[in-house]
Amino acid sequence: MGLMDDAKDLAAEAGHKAGEAAHDIGEAAHDAKERLGDKADQMRADADVKAAEANRDSVEKKNQLKDQLRQD
């Protein structure tokens, strides 16, 4: 009986370790997904800032041209 009990314990321990490994892999995948999402959000925010700056520059240039036309 001792050999069977040892085999059962070994199988249970192997199953437990496999479950832990699967959990660790799941956590790593979740963390990677979060990092990618954060990077995408940062890129969107940077693009929004660039668009706002371009719009601001455009309005300033338009206003300068209007001032020049008024002065002439």
TIVO-2410 file (N, C-alpha, C; in nm, 3 decimals):
# residues 72
REC num residu      c1      c2      c3 atome chaine
REC   1      M   0.082  -0.120   0.000     N      A
REC   1      M   0.000   0.000   0.000    CA      A
REC   1      M   0.086   0.126   0.000     C      A
REC   2      G   0.202   0.119   0.055     N      A
REC   2      G   0.288   0.236   0.066    CA      A
REC   2      G   0.324   0.292  -0.071     C      A
REC   3      L   0.348   0.205  -0.167     N      A
REC   3      L   0.385   0.249  -0.301    CA      A
REC   3      L   0.267   0.320  -0.368     C      A
REC   4      M   0.148   0.270  -0.350     N      A
REC   4      M   0.029   0.333  -0.408    CA      A
REC   4      M   0.004   0.470  -0.345     C      A
REC   5      D   0.020   0.479  -0.216     N      A
REC   5      D   0.001   0.607  -0.147    CA      A
REC   5      D   0.104   0.709  -0.194     C      A
REC   6      D   0.227   0.664  -0.210     N      A
REC   6      D   0.333   0.753  -0.259    CA      A
REC   6      D   0.300   0.801  -0.400     C      A
REC   7      A   0.251   0.712  -0.484     N      A
REC   7      A   0.217   0.748  -0.622    CA      A
REC   7      A   0.101   0.849  -0.623     C      A
REC   8      K   0.002   0.826  -0.536     N      A
REC   8      K  -0.111   0.920  -0.527    CA      A
REC   8      K  -0.065   1.057  -0.480     C      A
REC   9      D   0.023   1.059  -0.379     N      A
REC   9      D   0.075   1.186  -0.327    CA      A
REC   9      D   0.155   1.259  -0.435     C      A
REC  10      L   0.237   1.183  -0.507     N      A
REC  10      L   0.318   1.242  -0.613    CA      A
REC  10      L   0.229   1.300  -0.723     C      A
REC  11      A   0.125   1.227  -0.760     N      A
REC  11      A   0.033   1.275  -0.863    CA      A
REC  11      A  -0.042   1.399  -0.815     C      A
REC  12      A  -0.082   1.399  -0.690     N      A
REC  12      A  -0.153   1.516  -0.636    CA      A
REC  12      A  -0.062   1.637  -0.633     C      A
REC  13      E   0.062   1.617  -0.593     N      A
REC  13      E   0.158   1.728  -0.589    CA      A
REC  13      E   0.187   1.780  -0.729     C      A
REC  14      A   0.201   1.691  -0.825     N      A
REC  14      A   0.225   1.732  -0.964    CA      A
REC  14      A   0.105   1.811  -1.016     C      A
REC  15      G  -0.014   1.766  -0.983     N      A
REC  15      G  -0.134   1.839  -1.025    CA      A
REC  15      G  -0.140   1.977  -0.963     C      A
REC  16      H  -0.104   1.985  -0.837     N      A
REC  16      H  -0.103   2.114  -0.766    CA      A
REC  16      H  -0.001   2.208  -0.829     C      A
REC  17      K   0.118   2.158  -0.858     N      A
REC  17      K   0.221   2.242  -0.920    CA      A
REC  17      K   0.178   2.286  -1.060     C      A
REC  18      A   0.113   2.198  -1.134     N      A
REC  18      A   0.064   2.234  -1.267    CA      A
REC  18      A  -0.042   2.343  -1.256     C      A
REC  19      G  -0.127   2.332  -1.156     N      A
REC  19      G  -0.229   2.435  -1.135    CA      A
REC  19      G  -0.167   2.569  -1.100     C      A
REC  20      E  -0.064   2.567  -1.016     N      A
REC  20      E   0.006   2.691  -0.982    CA      A
REC  20      E   0.072   2.753  -1.104     C      A
REC  21      A   0.133   2.669  -1.188     N      A
REC  21      A   0.198   2.718  -1.309    CA      A
REC  21      A   0.096   2.781  -1.403     C      A
REC  22      A  -0.018   2.717  -1.416     N      A
REC  22      A  -0.123   2.772  -1.502    CA      A
REC  22      A  -0.172   2.906  -1.447     C      A
REC  23      H  -0.184   2.915  -1.317     N      A
REC  23      H  -0.226   3.041  -1.254    CA      A
REC  23      H  -0.122   3.150  -1.279     C      A
REC  24      D   0.006   3.117  -1.265     N      A
REC  24      D   0.113   3.214  -1.289    CA      A
REC  24      D   0.112   3.262  -1.434     C      A
REC  25      I   0.089   3.170  -1.526     N      A
REC  25      I   0.083   3.206  -1.668    CA      A
REC  25      I  -0.037   3.298  -1.693     C      A
REC  26      G  -0.149   3.267  -1.630     N      A
REC  26      G  -0.268   3.352  -1.644    CA      A
REC  26      G  -0.243   3.492  -1.591     C      A
REC  27      E  -0.175   3.502  -1.478     N      A
REC  27      E  -0.143   3.634  -1.422    CA      A
REC  27      E  -0.049   3.711  -1.513     C      A
REC  28      A   0.049   3.643  -1.568     N      A
REC  28      A   0.144   3.709  -1.658    CA      A
REC  28      A   0.073   3.760  -1.783     C      A
REC  29      A  -0.019   3.682  -1.836     N      A
REC  29      A  -0.095   3.725  -1.954    CA      A
REC  29      A  -0.182   3.845  -1.920     C      A
REC  30      H  -0.244   3.842  -1.803     N      A
REC  30      H  -0.328   3.954  -1.761    CA      A
REC  30      H  -0.245   4.081  -1.744     C      A
REC  31      D  -0.128   4.068  -1.683     N      A
REC  31      D  -0.040   4.182  -1.665    CA      A
REC  31      D   0.005   4.240  -1.800     C      A
REC  32      A   0.037   4.152  -1.893     N      A
REC  32      A   0.079   4.197  -2.026    CA      A
REC  32      A  -0.035   4.271  -2.096     C      A
REC  33      K  -0.156   4.220  -2.080     N      A
REC  33      K  -0.273   4.285  -2.140    CA      A
REC  33      K  -0.292   4.424  -2.080     C      A
REC  34      E  -0.277   4.435  -1.949     N      A
REC  34      E  -0.291   4.564  -1.882    CA      A
REC  34      E  -0.185   4.664  -1.931     C      A
REC  35      R  -0.061   4.617  -1.945     N      A
REC  35      R   0.046   4.706  -1.993    CA      A
REC  35      R   0.017   4.754  -2.134     C      A
REC  36      L  -0.032   4.665  -2.218     N      A
REC  36      L  -0.066   4.705  -2.356    CA      A
REC  36      L  -0.180   4.807  -2.357     C      A
REC  37      G  -0.278   4.784  -2.273     N      A
REC  37      G  -0.390   4.878  -2.263    CA      A
REC  37      G  -0.344   5.015  -2.214     C      A
REC  38      D  -0.254   5.015  -2.116     N      A
REC  38      D  -0.201   5.142  -2.065    CA      A
REC  38      D  -0.123   5.215  -2.174     C      A
REC  39      K  -0.045   5.141  -2.249     N      A
REC  39      K   0.035   5.201  -2.357    CA      A
REC  39      K  -0.058   5.259  -2.464     C      A
REC  40      A  -0.164   5.187  -2.498     N      A
REC  40      A  -0.259   5.237  -2.598    CA      A
REC  40      A  -0.327   5.364  -2.549     C      A
REC  41      D  -0.365   5.367  -2.421     N      A
REC  41      D  -0.425   5.488  -2.364    CA      A
REC  41      D  -0.330   5.606  -2.370     C      A
REC  42      Q  -0.203   5.580  -2.340     N      A
REC  42      Q  -0.102   5.686  -2.344    CA      A
REC  42      Q  -0.084   5.738  -2.486     C      A
REC  43      M  -0.083   5.648  -2.583     N      A
REC  43      M  -0.066   5.689  -2.722    CA      A
REC  43      M  -0.186   5.771  -2.769     C      A
REC  44      R  -0.308   5.731  -2.727     N      A
REC  44      R  -0.428   5.808  -2.762    CA      A
REC  44      R  -0.423   5.948  -2.701     C      A
REC  45      A  -0.380   5.956  -2.577     N      A
REC  45      A  -0.370   6.086  -2.510    CA      A
REC  45      A  -0.267   6.174  -2.579     C      A
REC  46      D  -0.153   6.116  -2.617     N      A
REC  46      D  -0.051   6.193  -2.688    CA      A
REC  46      D  -0.103   6.244  -2.822     C      A
REC  47      A  -0.179   6.160  -2.891     N      A
REC  47      A  -0.236   6.201  -3.019    CA      A
REC  47      A  -0.337   6.314  -3.000     C      A
REC  48      D  -0.416   6.306  -2.894     N      A
REC  48      D  -0.513   6.411  -2.865    CA      A
REC  48      D  -0.443   6.544  -2.836     C      A
REC  49      V  -0.333   6.536  -2.762     N      A
REC  49      V  -0.257   6.658  -2.731    CA      A
REC  49      V  -0.200   6.718  -2.859     C      A
REC  50      K  -0.144   6.634  -2.945     N      A
REC  50      K  -0.087   6.684  -3.071    CA      A
REC  50      K  -0.195   6.748  -3.157     C      A
REC  51      A  -0.313   6.687  -3.161     N      A
REC  51      A  -0.423   6.743  -3.240    CA      A
REC  51      A  -0.466   6.878  -3.183     C      A
REC  52      A  -0.474   6.887  -3.052     N      A
REC  52      A  -0.513   7.013  -2.988    CA      A
REC  52      A  -0.408   7.121  -3.014     C      A
REC  53      E  -0.281   7.085  -3.008     N      A
REC  53      E  -0.175   7.181  -3.036    CA      A
REC  53      E  -0.181   7.228  -3.181     C      A
REC  54      A  -0.205   7.135  -3.272     N      A
REC  54      A  -0.215   7.172  -3.414    CA      A
REC  54      A  -0.334   7.265  -3.436     C      A
REC  55      N  -0.445   7.238  -3.370     N      A
REC  55      N  -0.563   7.323  -3.381    CA      A
REC  55      N  -0.533   7.462  -3.326     C      A
REC  56      R  -0.467   7.469  -3.213     N      A
REC  56      R  -0.430   7.596  -3.152    CA      A
REC  56      R  -0.340   7.677  -3.247     C      A
REC  57      D  -0.240   7.610  -3.304     N      A
REC  57      D  -0.149   7.678  -3.396    CA      A
REC  57      D  -0.224   7.730  -3.519     C      A
REC  58      S  -0.318   7.650  -3.566     N      A
REC  58      S  -0.397   7.690  -3.682    CA      A
REC  58      S  -0.481   7.814  -3.653     C      A
REC  59      V  -0.543   7.816  -3.536     N      A
REC  59      V  -0.626   7.930  -3.497    CA      A
REC  59      V  -0.538   8.054  -3.481     C      A
REC  60      E  -0.422   8.038  -3.420     N      A
REC  60      E  -0.331   8.153  -3.403    CA      A
REC  60      E  -0.289   8.209  -3.539     C      A
REC  61      K  -0.255   8.122  -3.631     N      A
REC  61      K  -0.213   8.167  -3.765    CA      A
REC  61      K  -0.329   8.237  -3.835     C      A
REC  62      K  -0.448   8.181  -3.825     N      A
REC  62      K  -0.565   8.242  -3.887    CA      A
REC  62      K  -0.590   8.381  -3.829     C      A
REC  63      N  -0.579   8.394  -3.698     N      A
REC  63      N  -0.599   8.524  -3.634    CA      A
REC  63      N  -0.492   8.624  -3.675     C      A
REC  64      Q  -0.370   8.579  -3.690     N      A
REC  64      Q  -0.263   8.668  -3.736    CA      A
REC  64      Q  -0.292   8.719  -3.877     C      A
REC  65      L  -0.337   8.631  -3.962     N      A
REC  65      L  -0.369   8.671  -4.099    CA      A
REC  65      L  -0.486   8.770  -4.101     C      A
REC  66      K  -0.585   8.747  -4.018     N      A
REC  66      K  -0.699   8.840  -4.010    CA      A
REC  66      K  -0.652   8.978  -3.962     C      A
REC  67      D  -0.561   8.980  -3.863     N      A
REC  67      D  -0.507   9.107  -3.816    CA      A
REC  67      D  -0.432   9.179  -3.926     C      A
REC  68      Q  -0.356   9.105  -4.003     N      A
REC  68      Q  -0.281   9.167  -4.113    CA      A
REC  68      Q  -0.376   9.226  -4.217     C      A
REC  69      L  -0.484   9.157  -4.246     N      A
REC  69      L  -0.581   9.206  -4.344    CA      A
REC  69      L  -0.651   9.331  -4.291     C      A
REC  70      R  -0.677   9.336  -4.163     N      A
REC  70      R  -0.742   9.453  -4.106    CA      A
REC  70      R  -0.650   9.576  -4.110     C      A
REC  71      Q  -0.523   9.551  -4.092     N      A
REC  71      Q  -0.428   9.662  -4.091    CA      A
REC  71      Q  -0.403   9.720  -4.230     C      A
REC  72      D  -0.418   9.638  -4.329     N      A
REC  72      D  -0.394   9.685  -4.468    CA      A
REC  72      D  -0.507   9.763  -4.523     C      A
***
